[in-house]
Amino acid sequence: METKWLTVIEAAQYLKMDRSTIHKLAQEGKLPTHKVGRQWRFDAKELDKWLKSRKLAWAEDRTQ
């Protein structure tokens, strides 16, 4: 299956987040990303996994 690569703008739209938040999370290494030259690229499948893992972490925090 082919990888769907997203730009920062597309990743922001995909995650329904602000572009500045995407940049910040990518720079901090908190968001799965790949650097192509000076530009960030995001694998849509990796973003899906990241979102699901955040949901699980949030649920665990609420039960403690």
Phi, psi and omega per residue, in radians:
M1 nan 2.474 -3.070
E2 -1.370 2.452 3.102
T3 -1.372 2.348 3.078
K4 -1.706 1.902 -3.135
W5 -1.604 2.322 -3.112
L6 -2.012 2.545 3.005
T7 -1.413 3.089 3.095
V8 -1.036 -0.792 -3.129
I9 -1.089 -0.789 3.138
E10 -1.151 -0.690 3.111
A11 -1.122 -0.701 3.112
A12 -1.086 -0.755 3.100
Q13 -1.150 -0.748 -3.114
Y14 -1.068 -0.754 -3.110
L15 -1.570 -0.101 -3.101
K16 0.995 0.861 3.126
M17 -2.240 2.840 3.085
D18 -1.275 2.575 3.137
R19 -1.030 -0.664 -3.133
S20 -1.117 -0.595 3.094
T21 -1.174 -0.724 3.098
I22 -1.051 -0.830 3.115
H23 -1.025 -0.819 -3.103
K24 -1.076 -0.851 -3.138
L25 -1.097 -0.681 3.124
A26 -1.148 -0.789 -3.128
Q27 -1.129 -0.584 -3.141
E28 -1.435 -0.085 -3.136
G29 1.326 0.321 -3.115
K30 -1.629 -0.115 -3.123
L31 -2.189 2.327 3.141
P32 -1.168 2.122 -3.078
T33 -2.584 2.864 3.084
H34 -2.288 2.424 -3.138
K35 -1.764 2.219 3.086
V36 -2.058 1.812 -3.013
G37 1.135 -2.090 3.118
R38 -1.821 0.151 -3.066
Q39 -1.956 2.543 3.063
W40 -1.501 2.502 3.000
R41 -2.305 2.525 -3.051
F42 -2.204 2.351 3.074
D43 -1.528 2.102 -3.075
A44 -0.988 -0.670 3.132
K45 -1.140 -0.690 3.112
E46 -1.167 -0.638 3.092
L47 -1.144 -0.673 3.083
D48 -1.064 -0.801 3.132
K49 -1.102 -0.723 3.134
W50 -1.063 -0.791 3.135
L51 -1.053 -0.800 -3.132
K52 -1.131 -0.661 3.127
S53 -1.187 -0.596 3.090
R54 -1.155 -0.666 3.126
K55 -1.116 -0.752 3.133
L56 -1.134 -0.718 3.127
A57 -1.124 -0.702 3.129
W58 -1.111 -0.763 -3.137
A59 -1.107 -0.713 3.119
E60 -1.130 -0.726 3.120
D61 -1.067 -0.634 -3.089
R62 -1.304 -0.374 -3.116
T63 -1.566 -0.167 -3.106
Q64 -1.660 nan nan
